């Protein structure tokens, strides 16, 4: 506590004692006439005559207990953070939270705000950021205004395996398209359809080096033009399959091709004009040469 405040407080106490003594003398009660609390001494243990049994002062007329705001000494001892935000500029505080004021930044006129601990934040420039490669608003980054993606004129790698390049537009600070420096580069692990050299449709897979592998047919049962022996119907015996241009095996057939495939198959035939009969399916699945008569 400062010496000035201690002196002021001692003077106030002396004045209060003098006033109280005068009041008592005027009413006919002297210092020695005040009620005594039995402690003895030179009158420093007297109590007020109107105090209650518990020694508390009598209530005021409106029944409310009077409170006093904290004095300056209490505020000083607690420090500025204890009273920050009470709406009053206390000793040690620079401002109240929510306050703003104009200031001068490294980029010219700006504005600063009061922090939660009642000190001023750094001065922020009010300059508008432009797409020009310059930090116009002193934010620490050039070309970082609304809608800007990059610094005007800068270039960076892009695309699969970063084998391409893109340039930041000097007028809008937006990235341009990725121009691939390696033709037909791809993203490793991806696949795409491709025309296979044989068998028709196929697919290819991108290798770790961002280049495409060979096109592989989607169906590759056989090589076009090749043949294989196959099991035909029991009545026909073994047959032959031919591999088509789509790399799929054809149906199992005889060579020459079977005419029928069961002993129960028949075919209408003409024995002579106006007389018809039938042929049966011989073993081996070819029609019999004999036209059998039904009736004529």
C-alpha positions as protocol buffer text, in pm:
chain_id: "A"
residue {
  index: 1
  type: UNK
  ca { x: 0 y: 0 z: 0 }
}
residue {
  index: 2
  type: UNK
  ca { x: 135 y: 342 z: -84 }
}
residue {
  index: 3
  type: UNK
  ca { x: 234 y: 592 z: 186 }
}
residue {
  index: 4
  type: UNK
  ca { x: -15 y: 846 z: 50 }
}
residue {
  index: 5
  type: UNK
  ca { x: -308 y: 608 z: 91 }
}
residue {
  index: 6
  type: UNK
  ca { x: -197 y: 507 z: 445 }
}
residue {
  index: 7
  type: UNK
  ca { x: -177 y: 870 z: 553 }
}
residue {
  index: 8
  type: UNK
  ca { x: -519 y: 944 z: 401 }
}
residue {
  index: 9
  type: UNK
  ca { x: -678 y: 650 z: 579 }
}
residue {
  index: 10
  type: UNK
  ca { x: -529 y: 753 z: 922 }
}
residue {
  index: 11
  type: UNK
  ca { x: -664 y: 1106 z: 885 }
}
residue {
  index: 12
  type: UNK
  ca { x: -1009 y: 974 z: 803 }
}
residue {
  index: 13
  type: UNK
  ca { x: -1009 y: 757 z: 1116 }
}
residue {
  index: 14
  type: UNK
  ca { x: -908 y: 1046 z: 1341 }
}
residue {
  index: 15
  type: UNK
  ca { x: -1182 y: 1266 z: 1197 }
}
residue {
  index: 16
  type: UNK
  ca { x: -1442 y: 994 z: 1257 }
}
residue {
  index: 17
  type: UNK
  ca { x: -1333 y: 956 z: 1622 }
}
residue {
  index: 18
  type: UNK
  ca { x: -1352 y: 1328 z: 1684 }
}
residue {
  index: 19
  type: UNK
  ca { x: -1699 y: 1348 z: 1534 }
}
residue {
  index: 20
  type: UNK
  ca { x: -1822 y: 1055 z: 1741 }
}
residue {
  index: 21
  type: UNK
  ca { x: -1684 y: 1208 z: 2062 }
}
residue {
  index: 22
  type: UNK
  ca { x: -1858 y: 1536 z: 1993 }
}
residue {
  index: 23
  type: UNK
  ca { x: -2186 y: 1357 z: 1938 }
}
residue {
  index: 24
  type: UNK
  ca { x: -2161 y: 1171 z: 2260 }
}
residue {
  index: 25
  type: UNK
  ca { x: -2078 y: 1483 z: 2461 }
}
residue {
  index: 26
  type: UNK
  ca { x: -2366 y: 1674 z: 2305 }
}
residue {
  index: 27
  type: UNK
  ca { x: -2616 y: 1402 z: 2400 }
}
residue {
  index: 28
  type: UNK
  ca { x: -2494 y: 1396 z: 2758 }
}
residue {
  index: 29
  type: UNK
  ca { x: -2292 y: 1077 z: 2726 }
}
residue {
  index: 30
  type: UNK
  ca { x: -1918 y: 1112 z: 2767 }
}
residue {
  index: 31
  type: UNK
  ca { x: -1642 y: 871 z: 2678 }
}
residue {
  index: 32
  type: UNK
  ca { x: -1645 y: 726 z: 3028 }
}
residue {
  index: 33
  type: UNK
  ca { x: -2028 y: 688 z: 3023 }
}
residue {
  index: 34
  type: UNK
  ca { x: -2039 y: 444 z: 2730 }
}
residue {
  index: 35
  type: UNK
  ca { x: -2145 y: 85 z: 2819 }
}
residue {
  index: 36
  type: UNK
  ca { x: -1850 y: -135 z: 2902 }
}
residue {
  index: 37
  type: UNK
  ca { x: -1799 y: -489 z: 2782 }
}
residue {
  index: 38
  type: UNK
  ca { x: -1616 y: -588 z: 3101 }
}
residue {
  index: 39
  type: UNK
  ca { x: -1276 y: -627 z: 2939 }
}
residue {
  index: 40
  type: UNK
  ca { x: -1118 y: -336 z: 3124 }
}
residue {
  index: 41
  type: UNK
  ca { x: -874 y: -93 z: 2973 }
}
residue {
  index: 42
  type: UNK
  ca { x: -884 y: 269 z: 2873 }
}
residue {
  index: 43
  type: UNK
  ca { x: -1219 y: 271 z: 2701 }
}
residue {
  index: 44
  type: UNK
  ca { x: -1111 y: 73 z: 2389 }
}
residue {
  index: 45
  type: UNK
  ca { x: -1351 y: -212 z: 2475 }
}
residue {
  index: 46
  type: UNK
  ca { x: -1679 y: -19 z: 2486 }
}
residue {
  index: 47
  type: UNK
  ca { x: -1976 y: -121 z: 2273 }
}
residue {
  index: 48
  type: UNK
  ca { x: -2261 y: 77 z: 2129 }
}
residue {
  index: 49
  type: UNK
  ca { x: -2567 y: 102 z: 2346 }
}
residue {
  index: 50
  type: UNK
  ca { x: -2807 y: 2 z: 2066 }
}
residue {
  index: 51
  type: UNK
  ca { x: -2621 y: -310 z: 1957 }
}
residue {
  index: 52
  type: UNK
  ca { x: -2811 y: -638 z: 1971 }
}
residue {
  index: 53
  type: UNK
  ca { x: -2736 y: -934 z: 2190 }
}
residue {
  index: 54
  type: UNK
  ca { x: -2502 y: -1076 z: 1932 }
}
residue {
  index: 55
  type: UNK
  ca { x: -2307 y: -750 z: 1899 }
}
residue {
  index: 56
  type: UNK
  ca { x: -2430 y: -687 z: 1541 }
}
residue {
  index: 57
  type: UNK
  ca { x: -2517 y: -328 z: 1441 }
}
residue {
  index: 58
  type: UNK
  ca { x: -2888 y: -243 z: 1422 }
}
residue {
  index: 59
  type: UNK
  ca { x: -3045 y: -289 z: 1078 }
}
residue {
  index: 60
  type: UNK
  ca { x: -3111 y: 10 z: 855 }
}
residue {
  index: 61
  type: UNK
  ca { x: -3461 y: 132 z: 792 }
}
residue {
  index: 62
  type: UNK
  ca { x: -3499 y: -56 z: 461 }
}
residue {
  index: 63
  type: UNK
  ca { x: -3357 y: -382 z: 604 }
}
residue {
  index: 64
  type: UNK
  ca { x: -3079 y: -401 z: 340 }
}
residue {
  index: 65
  type: UNK
  ca { x: -2717 y: -464 z: 422 }
}
residue {
  index: 66
  type: UNK
  ca { x: -2492 y: -201 z: 269 }
}
residue {
  index: 67
  type: UNK
  ca { x: -2197 y: -331 z: 62 }
}
residue {
  index: 68
  type: UNK
  ca { x: -1902 y: -133 z: -59 }
}
residue {
  index: 69
  type: UNK
  ca { x: -1709 y: -175 z: -386 }
}
residue {
  index: 70
  type: UNK
  ca { x: -1355 y: -309 z: -354 }
}
residue {
  index: 71
  type: UNK
  ca { x: -1114 y: -35 z: -273 }
}
residue {
  index: 72
  type: UNK
  ca { x: -820 y: 64 z: -491 }
}
residue {
  index: 73
  type: UNK
  ca { x: -573 y: -123 z: -272 }
}
residue {
  index: 74
  type: UNK
  ca { x: -759 y: -454 z: -323 }
}
residue {
  index: 75
  type: UNK
  ca { x: -759 y: -402 z: -700 }
}
residue {
  index: 76
  type: UNK
  ca { x: -390 y: -326 z: -701 }
}
residue {
  index: 77
  type: UNK
  ca { x: -307 y: -636 z: -495 }
}
residue {
  index: 78
  type: UNK
  ca { x: -521 y: -869 z: -715 }
}
residue {
  index: 79
  type: UNK
  ca { x: -364 y: -746 z: -1040 }
}
residue {
  index: 80
  type: UNK
  ca { x: -534 y: -636 z: -1364 }
}
residue {
  index: 81
  type: UNK
  ca { x: -648 y: -986 z: -1471 }
}
residue {
  index: 82
  type: UNK
  ca { x: -881 y: -1015 z: -1170 }
}
residue {
  index: 83
  type: UNK
  ca { x: -1084 y: -712 z: -1281 }
}
residue {
  index: 84
  type: UNK
  ca { x: -1042 y: -745 z: -1662 }
}
residue {
  index: 85
  type: UNK
  ca { x: -1378 y: -730 z: -1837 }
}
residue {
  index: 86
  type: UNK
  ca { x: -1571 y: -545 z: -1564 }
}
residue {
  index: 87
  type: UNK
  ca { x: -1640 y: -256 z: -1801 }
}
residue {
  index: 88
  type: UNK
  ca { x: -1403 y: -17 z: -1619 }
}
residue {
  index: 89
  type: UNK
  ca { x: -1047 y: 66 z: -1716 }
}
residue {
  index: 90
  type: UNK
  ca { x: -860 y: -41 z: -1403 }
}
residue {
  index: 91
  type: UNK
  ca { x: -496 y: 33 z: -1320 }
}
residue {
  index: 92
  type: UNK
  ca { x: -264 y: -189 z: -1526 }
}
residue {
  index: 93
  type: UNK
  ca { x: -523 y: -245 z: -1802 }
}
residue {
  index: 94
  type: UNK
  ca { x: -477 y: -112 z: -2154 }
}
residue {
  index: 95
  type: UNK
  ca { x: -833 y: -170 z: -2273 }
}
residue {
  index: 96
  type: UNK
  ca { x: -1152 y: -368 z: -2218 }
}
residue {
  index: 97
  type: UNK
  ca { x: -1231 y: -684 z: -2425 }
}
residue {
  index: 98
  type: UNK
  ca { x: -1429 y: -590 z: -2736 }
}
residue {
  index: 99
  type: UNK
  ca { x: -1262 y: -249 z: -2772 }
}
residue {
  index: 100
  type: UNK
  ca { x: -1106 y: -162 z: -3107 }
}
residue {
  index: 101
  type: UNK
  ca { x: -900 y: 129 z: -3224 }
}
residue {
  index: 102
  type: UNK
  ca { x: -720 y: 250 z: -3532 }
}
residue {
  index: 103
  type: UNK
  ca { x: -347 y: 192 z: -3556 }
}
residue {
  index: 104
  type: UNK
  ca { x: -57 y: 194 z: -3801 }
}
residue {
  index: 105
  type: UNK
  ca { x: 79 y: -142 z: -3918 }
}
residue {
  index: 106
  type: UNK
  ca { x: 381 y: -223 z: -4130 }
}
residue {
  index: 107
  type: UNK
  ca { x: 146 y: -205 z: -4429 }
}
residue {
  index: 108
  type: UNK
  ca { x: -12 y: 128 z: -4333 }
}
residue {
  index: 109
  type: UNK
  ca { x: -345 y: 202 z: -4159 }
}
residue {
  index: 110
  type: UNK
  ca { x: -492 y: -83 z: -3962 }
}
residue {
  index: 111
  type: UNK
  ca { x: -703 y: -179 z: -3663 }
}
residue {
  index: 112
  type: UNK
  ca { x: -633 y: -365 z: -3339 }
}
residue {
  index: 113
  type: UNK
  ca { x: -861 y: -537 z: -3087 }
}
residue {
  index: 114
  type: UNK
  ca { x: -846 y: -572 z: -2711 }
}
residue {
  index: 115
  type: UNK
  ca { x: -745 y: -921 z: -2598 }
}
residue {
  index: 116
  type: UNK
  ca { x: -925 y: -1120 z: -2323 }
}
residue {
  index: 117
  type: UNK
  ca { x: -653 y: -1011 z: -2078 }
}
residue {
  index: 118
  type: UNK
  ca { x: -715 y: -639 z: -2140 }
}
residue {
  index: 119
  type: UNK
  ca { x: -408 y: -575 z: -2355 }
}
residue {
  index: 120
  type: UNK
  ca { x: -400 y: -463 z: -2719 }
}
residue {
  index: 121
  type: UNK
  ca { x: -342 y: -728 z: -2988 }
}
residue {
  index: 122
  type: UNK
  ca { x: -110 y: -667 z: -3281 }
}
residue {
  index: 123
  type: UNK
  ca { x: -215 y: -410 z: -3535 }
}
residue {
  index: 124
  type: UNK
  ca { x: -373 y: -574 z: -3840 }
}
residue {
  index: 125
  type: UNK
  ca { x: -360 y: -394 z: -4171 }
}
residue {
  index: 126
  type: UNK
  ca { x: -691 y: -302 z: -4335 }
}
residue {
  index: 127
  type: UNK
  ca { x: -532 y: -319 z: -4681 }
}
residue {
  index: 128
  type: UNK
  ca { x: -708 y: -547 z: -4934 }
}
residue {
  index: 129
  type: UNK
  ca { x: -505 y: -842 z: -5064 }
}
residue {
  index: 130
  type: UNK
  ca { x: -460 y: -837 z: -5444 }
}
residue {
  index: 131
  type: UNK
  ca { x: -341 y: -1109 z: -5685 }
}
residue {
  index: 132
  type: UNK
  ca { x: 5 y: -969 z: -5751 }
}
residue {
  index: 133
  type: UNK
  ca { x: 259 y: -1187 z: -5572 }
}
residue {
  index: 134
  type: UNK
  ca { x: 286 y: -936 z: -5284 }
}
residue {
  index: 135
  type: UNK
  ca { x: 176 y: -964 z: -4919 }
}
residue {
  index: 136
  type: UNK
  ca { x: -50 y: -655 z: -4936 }
}
residue {
  index: 137
  type: UNK
  ca { x: -214 y: -702 z: -4596 }
}
residue {
  index: 138
  type: UNK
  ca { x: 100 y: -811 z: -4403 }
}
residue {
  index: 139
  type: UNK
  ca { x: -59 y: -1145 z: -4312 }
}
residue {
  index: 140
  type: UNK
  ca { x: 268 y: -1328 z: -4369 }
}
residue {
  index: 141
  type: UNK
  ca { x: 154 y: -1480 z: -4701 }
}
residue {
  index: 142
  type: UNK
  ca { x: 120 y: -1332 z: -5047 }
}
residue {
  index: 143
  type: UNK
  ca { x: -199 y: -1371 z: -5250 }
}
residue {
  index: 144
  type: UNK
  ca { x: -408 y: -1528 z: -4971 }
}
residue {
  index: 145
  type: UNK
  ca { x: -726 y: -1331 z: -5025 }
}
residue {
  index: 146
  type: UNK
  ca { x: -1076 y: -1477 z: -5077 }
}
residue {
  index: 147
  type: UNK
  ca { x: -1089 y: -1720 z: -5370 }
}
residue {
  index: 148
  type: UNK
  ca { x: -710 y: -1724 z: -5418 }
}
residue {
  index: 149
  type: UNK
  ca { x: -544 y: -2068 z: -5433 }
}
residue {
  index: 150
  type: UNK
  ca { x: -183 y: -1985 z: -5505 }
}
residue {
  index: 151
  type: UNK
  ca { x: 76 y: -1710 z: -5555 }
}
residue {
  index: 152
  type: UNK
  ca { x: 55 y: -1548 z: -5896 }
}
residue {
  index: 153
  type: UNK
  ca { x: 296 y: -1705 z: -6146 }
}
residue {
  index: 154
  type: UNK
  ca { x: 418 y: -1990 z: -5924 }
}
residue {
  index: 155
  type: UNK
  ca { x: 460 y: -2338 z: -6072 }
}
residue {
  index: 156
  type: UNK
  ca { x: 443 y: -2680 z: -5908 }
}
residue {
  index: 157
  type: UNK
  ca { x: 446 y: -3050 z: -6005 }
}
residue {
  index: 158
  type: UNK
  ca { x: 111 y: -3226 z: -6039 }
}
residue {
  index: 159
  type: UNK
  ca { x: -59 y: -3536 z: -6172 }
}
residue {
  index: 160
  type: UNK
  ca { x: 35 y: -3905 z: -6142 }
}
residue {
  index: 161
  type: UNK
  ca { x: 381 y: -3948 z: -5989 }
}
residue {
  index: 162
  type: UNK
  ca { x: 405 y: -3566 z: -6011 }
}
residue {
  index: 163
  type: UNK
  ca { x: 508 y: -3600 z: -6373 }
}
residue {
  index: 164
  type: UNK
  ca { x: 308 y: -3296 z: -6481 }
}
residue {
  index: 165
  type: UNK
  ca { x: 321 y: -2924 z: -6405 }
}
residue {
  index: 166
  type: UNK
  ca { x: 65 y: -2650 z: -6339 }
}
residue {
  index: 167
  type: UNK
  ca { x: 98 y: -2272 z: -6321 }
}
residue {
  index: 168
  type: UNK
  ca { x: -90 y: -2025 z: -6099 }
}
residue {
  index: 169
  type: UNK
  ca { x: -286 y: -1775 z: -6308 }
}
residue {
  index: 170
  type: UNK
  ca { x: -145 y: -1424 z: -6269 }
}
residue {
  index: 171
  type: UNK
  ca { x: -486 y: -1259 z: -6293 }
}
residue {
  index: 172
  type: UNK
  ca { x: -696 y: -1479 z: -6063 }
}
residue {
  index: 173
  type: UNK
  ca { x: -441 y: -1666 z: -5846 }
}
residue {
  index: 174
  type: UNK
  ca { x: -618 y: -1994 z: -5934 }
}
residue {
  index: 175
  type: UNK
  ca { x: -435 y: -2309 z: -6049 }
}
residue {
  index: 176
  type: UNK
  ca { x: -437 y: -2383 z: -6421 }
}
residue {
  index: 177
  type: UNK
  ca { x: -477 y: -2731 z: -6570 }
}
residue {
  index: 178
  type: UNK
  ca { x: -213 y: -2996 z: -6507 }
}
residue {
  index: 179
  type: UNK
  ca { x: 1 y: -3039 z: -6819 }
}
residue {
  index: 180
  type: UNK
  ca { x: 158 y: -3384 z: -6829 }
}
residue {
  index: 181
  type: UNK
  ca { x: 518 y: -3393 z: -6942 }
}
residue {
  index: 182
  type: UNK
  ca { x: 505 y: -3775 z: -6978 }
}
residue {
  index: 183
  type: UNK
  ca { x: 241 y: -3887 z: -7232 }
}
residue {
  index: 184
  type: UNK
  ca { x: -21 y: -4135 z: -7113 }
}
residue {
  index: 185
  type: UNK
  ca { x: 100 y: -4129 z: -6749 }
}
residue {
  index: 186
  type: UNK
  ca { x: -135 y: -4301 z: -6503 }
}
residue {
  index: 187
  type: UNK
  ca { x: -205 y: -4342 z: -6132 }
}
residue {
  index: 188
  type: UNK
  ca { x: -51 y: -4670 z: -6002 }
}
residue {
  index: 189
  type: UNK
  ca { x: -308 y: -4942 z: -5934 }
}
residue {
  index: 190
  type: UNK
  ca { x: -581 y: -4802 z: -6161 }
}
residue {
  index: 191
  type: UNK
  ca { x: -724 y: -5000 z: -6454 }
}
residue {
  index: 192
  type: UNK
  ca { x: -897 y: -4902 z: -6776 }
}
residue {
  index: 193
  type: UNK
  ca { x: -1055 y: -5068 z: -7079 }
}
residue {
  index: 194
  type: UNK
  ca { x: -844 y: -5110 z: -7388 }
}
residue {
  index: 195
  type: UNK
  ca { x: -866 y: -5283 z: -7727 }
}
residue {
  index: 196
  type: UNK
  ca { x: -666 y: -5603 z: -7695 }
}
residue {
  index: 197
  type: UNK
  ca { x: -450 y: -5698 z: -7993 }
}
residue {
  index: 198
  type: UNK
  ca { x: -645 y: -6025 z: -8004 }
}
residue {
  index: 199
  type: UNK
  ca { x: -969 y: -6154 z: -7854 }
}
residue {
  index: 200
  type: UNK
  ca { x: -1146 y: -5815 z: -7868 }
}
residue {
  index: 201
  type: UNK
  ca { x: -1209 y: -5609 z: -7551 }
}
residue {
  index: 202
  type: UNK
  ca { x: -949 y: -5606 z: -7275 }
}
residue {
  index: 203
  type: UNK
  ca { x: -811 y: -5405 z: -6984 }
}
residue {
  index: 204
  type: UNK
  ca { x: -476 y: -5272 z: -6864 }
}
residue {
  index: 205
  type: UNK
  ca { x: -332 y: -5184 z: -6521 }
}
residue {
  index: 206
  type: UNK
  ca { x: -109 y: -4893 z: -6423 }
}
residue {
  index: 207
  type: UNK
  ca { x: 231 y: -5000 z: -6290 }
}
residue {
  index: 208
  type: UNK
  ca { x: 416 y: -4838 z: -5995 }
}
residue {
  index: 209
  type: UNK
  ca { x: 619 y: -4623 z: -6236 }
}
residue {
  index: 210
  type: UNK
  ca { x: 296 y: -4452 z: -6354 }
}
residue {
  index: 211
  type: UNK
  ca { x: 305 y: -4629 z: -6695 }
}
residue {
  index: 212
  type: UNK
  ca { x: 48 y: -4870 z: -6840 }
}
residue {
  index: 213
  type: UNK
  ca { x: 105 y: -5243 z: -6858 }
}
residue {
  index: 214
  type: UNK
  ca { x: 12 y: -5437 z: -7175 }
}
residue {
  index: 215
  type: UNK
  ca { x: -354 y: -5474 z: -7263 }
}
residue {
  index: 216
  type: UNK
  ca { x: -487 y: -5809 z: -7140 }
}
residue {
  index: 217
  type: UNK
  ca { x: -798 y: -5964 z: -7302 }
}
residue {
  index: 218
  type: UNK
  ca { x: -1102 y: -5985 z: -7074 }
}
residue {
  index: 219
  type: UNK
  ca { x: -1162 y: -6340 z: -7205 }
}
residue {
  index: 220
  type: UNK
  ca { x: -870 y: -6560 z: -7302 }
}
residue {
  index: 221
  type: UNK
  ca { x: -984 y: -6922 z: -7316 }
}
residue {
  index: 222
  type: UNK
  ca { x: -780 y: -7008 z: -7621 }
}
residue {
  index: 223
  type: UNK
  ca { x: -580 y: -6873 z: -7913 }
}
residue {
  index: 224
  type: UNK
  ca { x: -788 y: -6798 z: -8221 }
}
residue {
  index: 225
  type: UNK
  ca { x: -770 y: -7075 z: -8485 }
}
residue {
  index: 226
  type: UNK
  ca { x: -663 y: -7355 z: -8253 }
}
residue {
  index: 227
  type: UNK
  ca { x: -865 y: -7676 z: -8194 }
}
residue {
  index: 228
  type: UNK
  ca { x: -909 y: -7937 z: -7922 }
}
residue {
  index: 229
  type: UNK
  ca { x: -1074 y: -8277 z: -7886 }
}
residue {
  index: 230
  type: UNK
  ca { x: -1399 y: -8273 z: -7690 }
}
residue {
  index: 231
  type: UNK
  ca { x: -1658 y: -8521 z: -7568 }
}
residue {
  index: 232
  type: UNK
  ca { x: -1973 y: -8513 z: -7777 }
}
residue {
  index: 233
  type: UNK
  ca { x: -2309 y: -8683 z: -7710 }
}
residue {
  index: 234
  type: UNK
  ca { x: -2279 y: -9052 z: -7629 }
}
residue {
  index: 235
  type: UNK
  ca { x: -2421 y: -9147 z: -7972 }
}
residue {
  index: 236
  type: UNK
  ca { x: -2172 y: -8926 z: -8146 }
}
residue {
  index: 237
  type: UNK
  ca { x: -1845 y: -8999 z: -7962 }
}
residue {
  index: 238
  type: UNK
  ca { x: -1552 y: -8754 z: -7959 }
}
residue {
  index: 239
  type: UNK
  ca { x: -1568 y: -8427 z: -8138 }
}
residue {
  index: 240
  type: UNK
  ca { x: -1361 y: -8117 z: -8206 }
}
residue {
  index: 241
  type: UNK
  ca { x: -1382 y: -7758 z: -8076 }
}
residue {
  index: 242
  type: UNK
  ca { x: -1253 y: -7456 z: -8266 }
}
residue {
  index: 243
  type: UNK
  ca { x: -1127 y: -7135 z: -8095 }
}
residue {
  index: 244
  type: UNK
  ca { x: -1293 y: -6825 z: -8238 }
}
residue {
  index: 245
  type: UNK
  ca { x: -1164 y: -6473 z: -8287 }
}
residue {
  index: 246
  type: UNK
  ca { x: -1309 y: -6377 z: -7947 }
}
residue {
  index: 247
  type: UNK
  ca { x: -1076 y: -6631 z: -7777 }
}
residue {
  index: 248
  type: UNK
  ca { x: -1369 y: -6853 z: -7677 }
}
residue {
  index: 249
  type: UNK
  ca { x: -1415 y: -7221 z: -7755 }
}
residue {
  index: 250
  type: UNK
  ca { x: -1696 y: -7304 z: -7996 }
}
residue {
  index: 251
  type: UNK
  ca { x: -1945 y: -7588 z: -7955 }
}
residue {
  index: 252
  type: UNK
  ca { x: -1821 y: -7945 z: -7961 }
}
residue {
  index: 253
  type: UNK
  ca { x: -1887 y: -8083 z: -8313 }
}
residue {
  index: 254
  type: UNK
  ca { x: -1780 y: -8358 z: -8542 }
}
residue {
  index: 255
  type: UNK
  ca { x: -1554 y: -8332 z: -8842 }
}
residue {
  index: 256
  type: UNK
  ca { x: -1738 y: -8324 z: -9069 }
}
residue {
  index: 257
  type: UNK
  ca { x: -2009 y: -8161 z: -8858 }
}
residue {
  index: 258
  type: UNK
  ca { x: -2262 y: -8388 z: -8697 }
}
residue {
  index: 259
  type: UNK
  ca { x: -2606 y: -8414 z: -8856 }
}
residue {
  index: 260
  type: UNK
  ca { x: -2784 y: -8537 z: -8547 }
}
residue {
  index: 261
  type: UNK
  ca { x: -2700 y: -8627 z: -8190 }
}
residue {
  index: 262
  type: UNK
  ca { x: -2929 y: -8918 z: -8083 }
}
residue {
  index: 263
  type: UNK
  ca { x: -3042 y: -9258 z: -8207 }
}
residue {
  index: 264
  type: UNK
  ca { x: -3397 y: -9133 z: -8176 }
}
residue {
  index: 265
  type: UNK
  ca { x: -3348 y: -8851 z: -8427 }
}
residue {
  index: 266
  type: UNK
  ca { x: -3517 y: -8901 z: -8766 }
}
residue {
  index: 267
  type: UNK
  ca { x: -3537 y: -8711 z: -9090 }
}
residue {
  index: 268
  type: UNK
  ca { x: -3810 y: -8719 z: -9357 }
}
residue {
  index: 269
  type: UNK
  ca { x: -3692 y: -8843 z: -9696 }
}
residue {
  index: 270
  type: UNK
  ca { x: -3846 y: -8918 z: -10039 }
}
residue {
  index: 271
  type: UNK
  ca { x: -3811 y: -9275 z: -10161 }
}
residue {
  index: 272
  type: UNK
  ca { x: -3947 y: -9188 z: -10504 }
}
residue {
  index: 273
  type: UNK
  ca { x: -4183 y: -8923 z: -10632 }
}
residue {
  index: 274
  type: UNK
  ca { x: -4489 y: -8916 z: -10414 }
}
residue {
  index: 275
  type: UNK
  ca { x: -4356 y: -9174 z: -10170 }
}
residue {
  index: 276
  type: UNK
  ca { x: -4200 y: -9053 z: -9847 }
}
residue {
  index: 277
  type: UNK
  ca { x: -4012 y: -9223 z: -9571 }
}
residue {
  index: 278
  type: UNK
  ca { x: -3752 y: -9143 z: -9299 }
}
residue {
  index: 279
  type: UNK
  ca { x: -3386 y: -9173 z: -9220 }
}
residue {
  index: 280
  type: UNK
  ca { x: -3242 y: -9260 z: -8879 }
}
residue {
  index: 281
  type: UNK
  ca { x: -2936 y: -9117 z: -8703 }
}
residue {
  index: 282
  type: UNK
  ca { x: -2651 y: -9362 z: -8737 }
}
residue {
  index: 283
  type: UNK
  ca { x: -2385 y: -9406 z: -8470 }
}
residue {
  index: 284
  type: UNK
  ca { x: -2140 y: -9122 z: -8521 }
}
residue {
  index: 285
  type: UNK
  ca { x: -2430 y: -8880 z: -8558 }
}
residue {
  index: 286
  type: UNK
  ca { x: -2472 y: -8878 z: -8934 }
}
residue {
  index: 287
  type: UNK
  ca { x: -2793 y: -8952 z: -9124 }
}
residue {
  index: 288
  type: UNK
  ca { x: -2837 y: -9298 z: -9260 }
}
residue {
  index: 289
  type: UNK
  ca { x: -2819 y: -9329 z: -9640 }
}
residue {
  index: 290
  type: UNK
  ca { x: -3124 y: -9554 z: -9642 }
}
residue {
  index: 291
  type: UNK
  ca { x: -3465 y: -9391 z: -9667 }
}
residue {
  index: 292
  type: UNK
  ca { x: -3701 y: -9629 z: -9490 }
}
residue {
  index: 293
  type: UNK
  ca { x: -4054 y: -9669 z: -9616 }
}
residue {
  index: 294
  type: UNK
  ca { x: -4355 y: -9567 z: -9415 }
}
residue {
  index: 295
  type: UNK
  ca { x: -4617 y: -9650 z: -9678 }
}
residue {
  index: 296
  type: UNK
  ca { x: -4678 y: -9555 z: -10038 }
}
